[in-house]
Amino acid sequence: MDQAGERLPGRYGVFLAPVDASEMRQIYGGNRLRNYLRVSPDGEWVVYVEYASDENDDGYANQADIKGTEIGIMRVDGSEARLLTTNDRVDTTPTWAPDGAHILFASDRDNEDYRYDLFVMDLYGENVVNITNTPNIIEVDPSWAGTTIVAILLPIEDENTPPTLQAIWAMDCDLADLEACSTNVRQLTFPNIDKQSENYIFGDFNPRISPDGTTVAFYRHRNEDWSIANIPIGDIDIMTIPLEGGAETIVSQGTEADLMPAWSPDGTRFAFAVIAPSDDEENPLENANDLVVMNVDGGNRRLVEGSLDLMFEQMPDWVPAGALGDNDEDWLIFSGEWWDGNPEQD
């Protein structure tokens, strides 16, 4: 629902809601999926991934159309949306530089076969700099605080053998000297997983540095021991580790799959998506990708239960109090998909 209470057309949407879900606002609707939402340091803008072309001609642009991914920004109320990239390569996993005037993102624009480097650009999609430039290493999913970037790094050791386990690495990066950003690269997490899969790369995903710059939250995918609608899921837990390295802490552990944690502005809570096993054989996706908020120590876990008929609610971030003009507390922004599809808009 938009602020007038009307549903916007299209299968996909971007939504705003307080943690108690007492109100839901739809700020984008269309048949192009927008996800990977990241709110700017000043709380005024959102950077996102948009699936901008329907590569497989099924009427929608979504994860099946990865070659059509572009990066865009919009105001937190959904206005002034524009794409920053427009090309036939994969531009993905954007996040904000500490100054709020640059975007850090992953792209295969300088390589083939989805071998991503990390790039920095300004808010007009210009002055693009490749800060890693490593053809035999995949870098993706970055987070940047101060002069440190954390990201997923996947070394390609054998052309014929795809990687089977991924970890989080850190590197120094100063906006004043982008050419030196791939120095002092060090591994931060060391997932001990001996299983392999035909469906997934196991290991660590989605690192996010805390607002105070001391801690990294991420999720670890350990196995695919259970499925939903014949889709393997398995054990996925949220964890934290000091940015300087050290002991890992398991924050959420259970039968659900908890993924994509986002720190609240004050660093006391996580918002994340959860996929839970279902006993409903007729509707096994009933609990697929709901939103949950909990304290950073794993306590006070609660479902964000809204009134909208959404099949998926995923990839949340936080909009700080006051950023919308009428929100006196921190709200959530997230991507969603309607159950009925609603394919009324290109």
C-alpha positions as CSV (number, residue, x, y, z in Angstrom):
1,M,0.0,0.0,0.0
2,D,1.3,3.5,-0.8
3,Q,0.6,6.4,1.6
4,A,-2.8,6.8,0.1
5,G,-3.6,3.1,1.0
6,E,-3.5,1.9,-2.6
7,R,-1.6,-1.0,-3.9
8,L,0.8,-0.2,-6.7
9,P,0.7,-2.4,-9.8
10,G,3.2,-5.1,-10.6
11,R,4.4,-8.4,-9.1
12,Y,7.2,-6.9,-7.0
13,G,7.4,-4.1,-4.6
14,V,9.5,-2.2,-2.1
15,F,7.8,-1.6,1.3
16,L,8.2,0.4,4.5
17,A,6.9,-0.6,7.9
18,P,7.6,0.0,11.6
19,V,8.8,-3.1,13.5
20,D,5.3,-3.8,14.9
21,A,4.0,-3.7,11.3
22,S,1.1,-1.5,12.4
23,E,1.4,0.3,9.0
24,M,2.7,-0.8,5.6
25,R,3.6,1.6,2.8
26,Q,4.5,0.5,-0.7
27,I,6.9,2.9,-2.4
28,Y,7.6,0.9,-5.5
29,G,5.6,-1.5,-7.7
30,G,6.5,-3.2,-11.0
31,N,7.5,-6.3,-12.8
32,R,11.1,-5.5,-12.3
33,L,12.4,-6.9,-9.0
34,R,14.2,-4.4,-6.8
35,N,16.2,-5.9,-4.0
36,Y,19.5,-5.7,-2.1
37,L,18.3,-2.4,-0.5
38,R,20.8,-0.3,1.4
39,V,20.0,3.0,3.2
40,S,22.5,5.8,3.0
41,P,24.4,7.0,6.0
42,D,22.2,10.1,6.2
43,G,19.0,8.1,5.9
44,E,17.8,10.0,2.8
45,W,18.6,7.6,-0.1
46,V,18.4,3.9,-0.9
47,V,20.7,2.1,-3.3
48,Y,19.3,-1.1,-4.8
49,V,19.7,-3.8,-7.4
50,E,17.1,-3.7,-10.2
51,Y,16.6,-6.5,-12.6
52,A,16.1,-4.3,-15.6
53,S,15.5,-6.7,-18.5
54,D,13.5,-9.9,-18.9
55,E,16.2,-12.1,-20.3
56,N,14.2,-15.3,-20.4
57,D,10.9,-13.7,-21.8
58,D,8.7,-14.9,-19.0
59,G,7.1,-11.5,-18.4
60,Y,9.1,-10.6,-15.3
61,A,12.6,-9.4,-14.6
62,N,14.0,-11.2,-11.5
63,Q,16.9,-13.4,-10.3
64,A,16.5,-15.7,-13.3
65,D,17.6,-12.7,-15.4
66,I,21.0,-12.0,-13.7
67,K,22.6,-10.5,-16.8
68,G,20.0,-7.7,-16.6
69,T,21.0,-6.5,-13.2
70,E,21.6,-2.7,-12.7
71,I,22.2,-0.5,-9.7
72,G,19.8,2.4,-8.9
73,I,19.1,4.9,-6.2
74,M,15.9,6.5,-4.9
75,R,14.7,8.6,-2.0
76,V,13.6,6.6,1.1
77,D,10.0,7.5,0.1
78,G,10.5,6.0,-3.3
79,S,10.7,9.2,-5.2
80,E,13.5,10.4,-7.6
81,A,14.4,6.8,-8.6
82,R,17.1,6.5,-11.3
83,L,19.5,3.8,-12.6
84,L,23.2,4.5,-12.1
85,T,24.3,1.7,-14.4
86,T,22.9,0.7,-17.8
87,N,24.9,-2.0,-19.5
88,D,24.8,-5.7,-20.5
89,R,27.0,-6.9,-17.6
90,V,26.2,-7.9,-14.0
91,D,26.2,-4.9,-11.5
92,T,25.2,-6.1,-8.1
93,T,25.5,-6.1,-4.3
94,P,25.8,-2.3,-3.8
95,T,26.5,-0.6,-0.6
96,W,27.5,2.9,0.6
97,A,30.9,4.4,1.0
98,P,31.4,6.0,4.4
99,D,31.0,9.5,2.9
100,G,27.6,8.8,1.5
101,A,28.6,10.2,-1.8
102,H,29.9,7.1,-3.4
103,I,28.7,3.6,-4.1
104,L,30.7,0.4,-3.7
105,F,29.5,-2.5,-5.8
106,A,30.4,-5.8,-7.5
107,S,30.5,-6.2,-11.3
108,D,31.8,-8.5,-14.0
109,R,32.2,-5.6,-16.4
110,D,36.0,-6.1,-16.6
111,N,35.9,-10.0,-16.7
112,E,33.9,-12.9,-18.1
113,D,32.0,-15.7,-16.5
114,Y,30.6,-13.8,-13.5
115,R,34.1,-13.1,-12.1
116,Y,33.3,-10.0,-10.1
117,D,35.6,-7.2,-9.0
118,L,34.7,-4.4,-6.6
119,F,34.1,-1.0,-8.0
120,V,33.4,2.5,-6.6
121,M,31.3,5.1,-8.4
122,D,29.7,8.4,-7.6
123,L,26.0,9.0,-7.2
124,Y,25.6,9.7,-11.0
125,G,27.2,6.4,-12.0
126,E,30.3,8.2,-13.1
127,N,34.0,8.1,-12.1
128,V,34.0,4.3,-11.9
129,V,37.1,2.8,-10.4
130,N,38.0,-0.9,-10.2
131,I,39.5,-1.2,-6.7
132,T,40.4,-4.9,-6.8
133,N,41.1,-5.9,-10.5
134,T,41.7,-9.6,-9.7
135,P,40.7,-11.9,-12.7
136,N,41.3,-15.1,-10.7
137,I,39.4,-14.0,-7.5
138,I,35.7,-13.3,-7.2
139,E,34.8,-10.4,-4.9
140,V,31.2,-9.7,-4.0
141,D,28.8,-8.6,-1.3
142,P,30.9,-5.8,0.3
143,S,30.4,-3.6,3.3
144,W,32.5,-0.5,4.1
145,A,33.1,1.4,7.3
146,G,35.9,3.8,8.0
147,T,38.9,2.6,6.0
148,T,38.0,-1.1,6.0
149,I,36.0,-3.1,3.5
150,V,34.7,-6.6,4.2
151,A,33.5,-8.8,1.3
152,I,33.2,-12.4,0.1
153,L,36.3,-13.5,-1.7
154,L,36.4,-16.7,-3.8
155,P,39.8,-17.6,-5.3
156,I,39.6,-19.5,-8.7
157,E,42.4,-22.0,-8.4
158,D,41.3,-24.3,-11.2
159,E,39.4,-23.3,-14.4
160,N,37.5,-26.6,-14.4
161,T,36.8,-26.8,-10.7
162,P,34.3,-24.3,-9.2
163,P,34.8,-23.2,-5.6
164,T,32.9,-25.1,-3.0
165,L,33.4,-23.0,0.2
166,Q,33.5,-19.2,0.7
167,A,34.6,-17.0,3.5
168,I,34.7,-13.3,4.5
169,W,37.9,-11.3,3.9
170,A,38.8,-7.8,4.9
171,M,40.9,-5.2,3.1
172,D,42.1,-1.6,3.7
173,C,40.4,1.1,1.6
174,D,40.6,4.8,1.8
175,L,38.5,7.0,-0.5
176,A,41.4,9.3,-0.9
177,D,43.5,6.5,-2.4
178,L,41.3,4.0,-4.2
179,E,44.2,2.6,-6.2
180,A,45.6,1.1,-3.0
181,C,42.4,-0.5,-1.8
182,S,43.4,-4.1,-2.6
183,T,46.4,-4.1,-0.2
184,N,46.5,-5.7,3.2
185,V,43.9,-8.3,2.3
186,R,43.3,-10.8,5.1
187,Q,40.9,-13.7,5.8
188,L,38.4,-12.9,8.5
189,T,36.3,-16.1,8.8
190,F,37.3,-19.7,8.4
191,P,34.1,-21.9,8.0
192,N,34.8,-25.5,8.8
193,I,32.3,-27.3,6.5
194,D,33.2,-30.5,4.8
195,K,30.0,-30.9,2.7
196,Q,29.6,-30.1,-1.0
197,S,26.5,-29.4,-3.0
198,E,25.3,-29.4,-6.6
199,N,23.1,-26.5,-5.7
200,Y,25.1,-24.1,-3.5
201,I,28.4,-22.9,-2.4
202,F,28.5,-23.4,1.4
203,G,30.1,-21.0,3.8
204,D,29.7,-17.3,4.8
205,F,27.5,-14.7,3.1
206,N,26.4,-11.1,3.4
207,P,28.9,-9.5,5.8
208,R,27.7,-6.2,7.3
209,I,29.9,-4.0,9.5
210,S,28.2,-2.7,12.6
211,P,27.4,1.1,13.0
212,D,30.2,1.5,15.5
213,G,32.7,-0.2,13.1
214,T,33.7,-3.0,15.5
215,T,31.8,-6.1,14.5
216,V,30.8,-8.0,11.4
217,A,27.5,-9.8,11.1
218,F,27.0,-12.5,8.5
219,Y,25.2,-15.7,7.9
220,R,26.7,-19.2,7.4
221,H,25.1,-21.8,5.2
222,R,26.2,-25.2,6.5
223,N,24.1,-27.8,4.6
224,E,20.9,-28.5,2.6
225,D,19.4,-31.0,5.0
226,W,15.8,-29.8,4.5
227,S,13.8,-28.4,1.6
228,I,10.7,-26.3,0.8
229,A,8.7,-27.2,-2.4
230,N,11.7,-29.3,-3.5
231,I,14.1,-26.4,-3.1
232,P,17.0,-27.4,-0.9
233,I,17.5,-24.9,2.0
234,G,19.2,-26.4,5.1
235,D,20.9,-24.9,8.1
236,I,21.6,-21.2,7.9
237,D,22.6,-19.2,11.0
238,I,23.4,-15.6,11.7
239,M,26.8,-15.0,13.3
240,T,29.1,-12.2,14.3
241,I,32.9,-11.7,14.5
242,P,35.1,-8.8,15.6
243,L,36.2,-6.7,12.6
244,E,39.8,-7.2,13.7
245,G,39.2,-11.0,13.8
246,G,38.8,-13.4,16.7
247,A,36.1,-15.7,18.1
248,E,32.8,-16.1,16.2
249,T,29.5,-15.9,18.0
250,I,26.4,-17.8,16.8
251,V,23.5,-15.3,17.2
252,S,20.7,-17.4,15.9
253,Q,20.6,-21.2,15.7
254,G,17.6,-23.4,15.1
255,T,15.6,-25.2,12.4
256,E,14.9,-22.0,10.5
257,A,17.2,-20.5,7.9
258,D,18.1,-17.0,9.0
259,L,19.8,-14.8,6.4
260,M,20.7,-11.3,5.3
261,P,21.1,-9.6,8.7
262,A,21.0,-5.8,8.8
263,W,22.1,-3.8,11.8
264,S,19.7,-1.2,13.3
265,P,21.0,2.4,13.3
266,D,21.9,2.1,17.0
267,G,23.5,-1.3,16.6
268,T,21.3,-3.1,19.1
269,R,19.0,-5.1,16.8
270,F,19.1,-7.2,13.6
271,A,16.4,-7.3,10.9
272,F,16.7,-10.4,8.7
273,A,14.7,-12.8,6.5
274,V,13.8,-16.2,7.8
275,I,12.8,-19.3,5.8
276,A,11.0,-21.9,8.0
277,P,10.1,-25.5,7.3
278,S,6.4,-26.0,6.6
279,D,4.0,-28.8,7.3
280,D,1.5,-27.5,4.9
281,E,1.8,-29.7,1.8
282,E,-0.7,-27.7,-0.2
283,N,1.1,-24.4,0.5
284,P,4.7,-25.2,1.4
285,L,5.8,-21.6,0.7
286,E,3.6,-20.1,3.4
287,N,6.5,-19.3,5.7
288,A,9.1,-18.6,3.0
289,N,11.0,-15.4,3.5
290,D,9.2,-13.7,6.4
291,L,10.9,-10.9,8.3
292,V,12.2,-11.1,11.9
293,V,13.7,-8.6,14.3
294,M,15.8,-9.6,17.3
295,N,18.4,-8.2,19.6
296,V,22.0,-8.6,18.6
297,D,22.5,-11.2,21.4
298,G,19.7,-13.3,19.8
299,G,17.1,-12.4,22.4
300,N,13.6,-10.9,21.9
301,R,13.1,-12.6,18.5
302,R,9.8,-11.5,16.9
303,L,8.1,-11.9,13.6
304,V,7.3,-8.7,11.6
305,E,3.7,-9.6,10.8
306,G,2.0,-7.3,8.4
307,S,-1.4,-7.4,6.8
308,L,-0.2,-7.5,3.2
309,D,-0.6,-10.7,1.1
310,L,3.1,-11.1,0.3
311,M,4.7,-14.4,-0.7
312,F,8.3,-13.1,0.0
313,E,9.6,-10.4,2.3
314,Q,13.3,-10.2,2.1
315,M,16.6,-8.3,2.2
316,P,15.6,-5.7,4.8
317,D,17.4,-2.6,5.9
318,W,16.6,0.2,8.4
319,V,15.3,3.7,7.8
320,P,16.3,5.8,10.8
321,A,13.7,7.7,12.9
322,G,12.7,11.0,11.3
323,A,14.0,10.1,7.8
324,L,10.4,9.8,6.4
325,G,9.2,13.0,8.2
326,D,6.6,11.2,10.2
327,N,8.4,8.1,11.6
328,D,9.4,8.8,15.2
329,E,11.1,5.4,15.4
330,D,13.3,3.3,13.1
331,W,11.4,1.6,10.3
332,L,12.2,-1.3,8.0
333,I,12.5,-1.1,4.3
334,F,12.3,-4.4,2.4
335,S,11.6,-6.1,-0.9
336,G,8.5,-8.2,-1.5
337,E,6.5,-10.2,-4.0
338,W,2.7,-10.5,-4.1
339,W,1.1,-13.9,-3.9
340,D,-1.2,-13.2,-6.9
341,G,1.6,-11.9,-9.1
342,N,-0.4,-8.9,-10.2
343,P,1.3,-8.6,-13.7
344,E,-0.2,-5.3,-14.7
345,Q,2.9,-3.2,-15.2
346,D,5.9,-3.7,-17.4
